[in-house]
Amino acid sequence: MSTHDDWRNAVLPFLQSYAKKAKKQGAKFLAEDFIHAARVAGIPQPHDDRNYGSVIRQAAVAKIIKKVGYKPARTSHGNRKPLWEAA
């Protein structure tokens, strides 16, 4: 198994937990919010934050999270990005 697969297997459960906690609090989140929370929690970081996209997609396909709208993202010069919540 590659290091990337190891990282993905570690971060996916954190995403599931993060999404459930956010939904319980009535909050929706952007990928950048989740990435920040993963850093604060001490989750090992990938070489490039764009690697989080594959985890987000995997979670959406597995119906762990669902897209519920769009919101401007700080890390994308205010461009609208998907807003997520636990499925």
C-alpha positions in Angstrom: 0.0 0.0 0.0 1.3 3.4 -0.9 1.9 6.3 1.6 -1.0 8.1 -0.2 -3.3 5.2 0.5 -2.3 5.1 4.1 -2.9 8.8 4.4 -6.4 8.5 2.8 -7.3 5.6 5.1 -6.4 7.8 8.1 -8.1 11.0 7.0 -11.4 9.5 5.8 -12.6 8.5 9.3 -11.7 12.0 10.5 -13.8 13.5 7.7 -16.8 11.3 8.7 -16.5 12.4 12.4 -16.0 16.0 11.4 -19.1 16.0 9.2 -21.3 14.4 11.8 -20.1 16.8 14.5 -20.8 19.8 12.2 -24.3 18.5 11.3 -25.1 18.0 15.0 -24.2 21.7 15.5 -26.3 22.7 12.5 -23.2 23.7 10.5 -22.2 23.1 6.9 -18.6 23.2 5.8 -16.3 23.9 3.0 -13.3 21.6 2.2 -11.0 24.3 3.5 -12.8 24.2 6.9 -12.2 20.5 7.1 -8.6 20.8 6.0 -8.0 23.4 8.7 -9.6 21.2 11.3 -7.5 18.2 10.2 -4.3 20.3 10.7 -5.4 21.5 14.1 -6.2 17.9 15.1 -2.7 16.8 14.1 -3.8 14.6 11.2 -0.7 14.0 9.0 -0.8 16.4 6.0 -0.4 15.4 2.3 2.3 17.0 0.2 -0.4 19.1 -1.5 -3.8 20.2 -0.2 -5.3 19.3 -3.5 -5.0 15.6 -2.4 -7.9 16.3 0.0 -10.2 16.5 -3.1 -10.0 12.7 -3.6 -11.0 12.1 0.0 -13.9 14.5 -0.4 -15.0 12.8 -3.6 -14.7 9.3 -2.0 -16.8 10.4 1.0 -19.4 11.9 -1.3 -19.6 8.7 -3.4 -19.8 6.6 -0.3 -22.7 8.9 0.9 -20.8 9.9 4.0 -21.2 13.6 3.0 -23.5 15.4 0.6 -23.3 18.7 -1.3 -25.9 21.1 0.0 -24.9 24.3 -1.8 -22.0 26.6 -2.5 -20.1 29.3 -0.6 -17.2 31.6 -1.4 -13.9 30.1 -0.2 -11.1 32.1 1.4 -8.5 29.9 -0.2 -9.8 30.4 -3.7 -10.0 34.2 -3.9 -13.6 34.1 -2.9 -14.7 31.7 -5.7 -17.7 29.6 -4.8 -16.9 26.1 -3.7 -19.2 23.2 -2.7 -20.7 23.3 0.8 -21.0 20.0 2.5 -22.8 18.3 5.4 -23.0 14.7 6.7 -25.3 12.6 4.7 
